[in-house]
């Protein structure tokens, strides 16, 4: 599966996650913006999210300009609202029946995950994260297997920082630790049918760069469910999720430059 096909499978699987179903019925759900999470909200609500940071061939970059539209939303009793300016206050009201869905930029073999922060303190998301854990909300981390990195993320986070870098291809970033349930293509497929699934290879050529090769075992009827889903996914013209205008990446000098440091493009060094 290509990276975008994997995100599609993750979105389909996460909609069947009992934690999400329970919180949509009995509590609140925060969807923190990102291309994987946007694919989920597009399926659930028909709502693409505004994409902030992203990694492209140019490096760690942002949107070209300020775009109207929500980056993060809370869904309560079937109604969504933009919480880009009020996330800190809103998540302080979260509890055991509530859920936070947030993607990651990296995770390791021990289930640790991390989110890149390109603005001071990670912006409003970074400011709100302590309340994610202190108030007892559940955390669900949808993330493609291509983002699994070697090493111990706890140690990597201690070594990493937004400041002190001599040069960055794009904005310099630090890492914010995330603790929660990792939900990859493997977990998604196991939610979509009663099968066993495991990765047997990664990477590929052309559009399959970053792809994951999976092996799936199960009874014929259950395998047929997955085969039908994979056929539909592969027959679809799957693009990058998110609010279209926000997918246009930054270029020095632009609106995003004032929030970011270390950028070699801004400094005219690359």
N, C-alpha and C positions, 0 to 999 in steps of 0.2 A: 504494500500500500504506500502511495506517495504521502507526503506530509499533509496535503490538503484532504486527501481521502481519509487519512487517519483522523483528522479533526472531525470530519463528517461522521465517522464511526463513533468517536468519543461522544459527540453531541447526541446521536441516536441512543447510545447506551446510557448516558447520564439521565436522560428523560425517564428512564425506568428505574433509577436509583431510589430505593425506599426513603432515604433521607431527604432527597429533593421533593418527592411526592408528599411526604409527611409535612414538611415545612411549608409547602405551597398550600396545603389544606388547613394546617393548624397554627402556622406562624408566619414569619417573614423570611425572605431570601434576598441577600445582597449579591448582585452579579457585578464583580469588579471587571472593568473593561479590558479587553485583549482579543486577539483574533479567534482564539479557541472559544472563549466565553461568548463572544459575539455570535458565533455560529449556534450556540445553545439558545441565546435569546431570540435569534432570528427564527428558530424552529418553534420555540415556545410562545413567542409574542408577535412574531413578524417584525421585530425591532432590531436593526443593526446598531451596534455601539460605535462611538467615536474612538478611533485608535490613537493612542498617544505615542509612546516609544515603540520602536520596532528595530529588527536587525535585517539589513539588506546587504547587498554586495559592497556598498559603500561603508558599512560599519553600523554602529549603534546610533541611529538617527531618530528624528521626531517628525511631526507633521510640518508641512511647509508654513501653514498659517493657522490661526485660531478658527475653529470650525464649530458652528452651532450643532447641538445634539449631545445626548448624554454619553459620558464615558462609563459611569457606574450608575446602576439603578437598584432600587429596592422594590420587590414585588410583595404586596400584601393584599390578601383577599381578591386576587385576580387583577389588581390595579397596580401599575408601575409608576414610580416617580423618580426623577433625576435627583441624585444626591451628591453631585460633584462638589457642591459648596457646603453641604451639611453632613457629610459622611461621619465625622467624628461624633457629633451629637446623636446621630441616628443609631450607630452601632453600640453606643453606650446603653441603649434600650434593649439590645438583643439578649436572648437567654437560651435555655436548653431546647426549645422548640424551633429555634431559628437557625438558619444556615447561611454560610458565606461561600460563594463559588468564585475562586480566584485561580487563574492560570499561573504558571511558573516559567522562569527562563532556564532553570536547571533543576535536576534532582539527581540523587546518588543511589547507590545500590542498597543503602540502609534506610531509604525512605525519607531522607531529608530533602527539602526543597528550598529554593530561593528565588526571589524576585529582584530584578535589576532596578536600581534607583538612579535616574539621571538628573533629578532636581534635588535641591537641598532637603534633606530629611525624608526623601521619597514623596514629597508633596503631601496632599491631604490623605492619600492612601497610607503613606508611612506613618503619619500622625495618628491614624485611626487603628493601626494594627494591634497596639497593646490592648485595646478594648475588645478586639476580636477574641482574644484568649481569656482576658480577665473576667468577662461576663458569661462565659460558658457556652458560647455559640459553637455549632459544629462547623468544621472547615473541610471543604471538598476541593481538591486540586486537580482539575482536568489538565493533562499535559501529555504531549506526544512522546513516544519512546526515543525519538531523535534527540530529545533534550537531556537524556541521561548522560552524566559526565563521570569520568573516573575520579577517584579520590574521595576524601571526607569533606562534605560541604561545611561542617562546623569549622574545620581548620582553614578552609579556603576563605570563608567569610571573615575570619579574624585577620587574614593577610590582606584582604582586598579593601579598597576604599575609593570613594569618589575623588577625594583630593590626593595630591601628591604624585599624580601620574604626569610624566614629562610630555606625553603625546598620546592622543586617542584618535582613532579613525571614527569620527563622530563624537558624541558627548561622552565624557568620562562617566563611568557608572560604578556604584557600589552595590552590595548585595544585602537584601533584607531576608532573614530566615522566615520560612513558612512551615508551620506544623499542621498536618492534617492528613486526610486520606488521599493518597495518590491514586488517580484514576486515568489509566492509559488505554490504548487500544485493546490491550489484553483484558482488562476489567470490563471494558465496554462490550466486547464480544461475549464474555461470560454472562453479562446481563441480558444480552439479546437472544441467547439460546443456552440450553443446558449442555455445554460442551467444555472441553479443556482446550486451552490456547497458550502457546508460548512462542516467543521470538526465536528464530534460528539464523537470522542474518540482518545486517543493516547497511544502508548506503546503496548506491546504484549510479547509473549513467543518465545524463540529460535530465529530463523531468523527474526521474526516479532518484535524484540526489537527495539524501536525507531520508530515503524510504526505509520501511521496515518489512522484512519478510516473516510471515507468521505461519505456524503449523497448527491446525485445528483438528481435534479428535472428538468423536461423539457418535451417538446413534444416528441412523440415516435420516430420520425425520427432523432431528435437531440440526444436523448438518445442512439439510435442505433450507432451513430458515436462514442460516448464515450465508449460504451460497446465493440465495435470492437477494439478500441485502447487499452483499458485495457486488453482485452483478449490477444492481441499480446504481450503486455508488460509482462504479467504474464506467457506467454508461452515461453518467451525468457530467455536465460541463461545470466543474467545481472551481470557483474562483476564490480569492482571498476574502474572508469575511470582514465586515466592518462598514461603517459609514463611508461611502465611496470617496467623498472629498477629503476625508481625513487620511486616506491611504496615500495621498500625494506626499512624498517625503521632503524633508527640509533641504535647504541649500543656503550656504552662508552668503550674505548675512540675511537673517529672516526673523520672524517673531519669536521663534523658539530659542534663539541664541542667548537672550537675556537670562534664561533660566539655567543654562548649561555652561560647564567649564571644561577645559582641556581639549576642546575640539580643534583638530588640526586644520579642518576646512575654514573655521572662523579665523584662526591665526594665520591663514594663508601659507601653511607649512606643507600641505599635501594637496 
